[in-house]
Amino acid sequence: MSARSRRRLRLWFEIGIVAVSGILWIATLVWPDWIELLFHVDPDEGNGSVERALTVLLPVVGVAVAVLAGRDWRRSRSEPETGRG
């Protein structure tokens, strides 16, 4: 696998992480009990601290990974086509 194809694969992986973190962030804002309902556990014993942490951490993760994805996208666009493959 070439460096360019590895970079493209990483780019798509990063885009997926951004999408999932955004979806989970919105789900946490709209439906704060989704963790308890989906996994049948109550990690914060009903006080909402996990949900508050997610509303802060998920956007941070999303923005950080989006910056990395943008860097990878710009790098892949600036590489010349090799004509192989």
C-alpha positions in Angstrom: 0.0 0.0 0.0 1.5 3.3 -1.0 1.9 6.3 1.3 -0.8 8.2 -0.6 -3.4 5.3 -0.3 -2.6 5.0 3.5 -3.1 8.7 3.9 -6.4 8.5 2.0 -7.5 5.6 4.2 -6.6 7.6 7.3 -8.5 10.6 5.9 -11.7 8.6 5.6 -11.2 7.1 9.1 -10.8 10.6 10.5 -13.9 11.8 8.6 -15.8 8.8 10.2 -14.6 9.8 13.7 -15.7 13.4 13.2 -19.2 12.2 12.0 -19.6 9.8 14.9 -18.5 12.3 17.4 -21.0 14.9 16.0 -23.8 12.4 16.0 -23.1 11.4 19.5 -22.8 15.0 20.6 -26.2 15.8 19.1 -27.7 12.7 20.6 -26.4 13.7 24.0 -27.9 17.1 23.8 -31.3 15.9 22.5 -31.5 12.6 24.4 -29.3 12.7 27.5 -30.2 9.2 28.7 -29.0 7.4 25.6 -26.1 5.8 27.3 -28.3 4.3 30.0 -31.0 3.2 27.6 -28.6 1.7 25.0 -26.1 0.0 27.3 -28.3 -0.7 30.3 -25.8 0.9 32.7 -25.8 4.1 34.7 -22.1 5.1 34.9 -22.8 8.4 36.8 -25.7 7.0 39.0 -28.2 9.5 37.5 -26.3 12.7 38.3 -25.6 13.5 34.6 -21.9 14.1 34.9 -21.1 11.7 32.0 -23.5 13.5 29.8 -22.0 16.9 30.7 -18.5 15.5 30.0 -19.6 14.2 26.6 -21.1 17.6 25.6 -17.6 19.1 26.2 -15.4 16.3 25.0 -17.1 15.2 21.8 -16.8 18.6 20.1 -13.2 18.8 21.2 -12.4 15.4 19.7 -14.4 16.3 16.6 -12.6 19.5 16.0 -9.1 18.0 16.7 -9.7 15.1 14.3 -11.2 17.5 11.7 -8.0 19.5 11.8 -6.0 16.4 11.2 -8.3 15.3 8.4 -8.0 18.7 6.8 -4.2 18.4 7.0 -4.3 15.0 5.4 -6.6 16.1 2.7 -4.4 19.1 1.8 -1.4 16.9 1.8 -3.0 14.2 -0.5 -4.2 17.0 -2.9 -0.7 18.4 -3.2 0.9 15.0 -4.0 1.4 14.3 -7.7 -0.3 11.4 -9.3 2.1 8.6 -10.0 0.2 6.8 -12.7 0.9 3.4 -11.1 -1.7 1.0 -9.9 
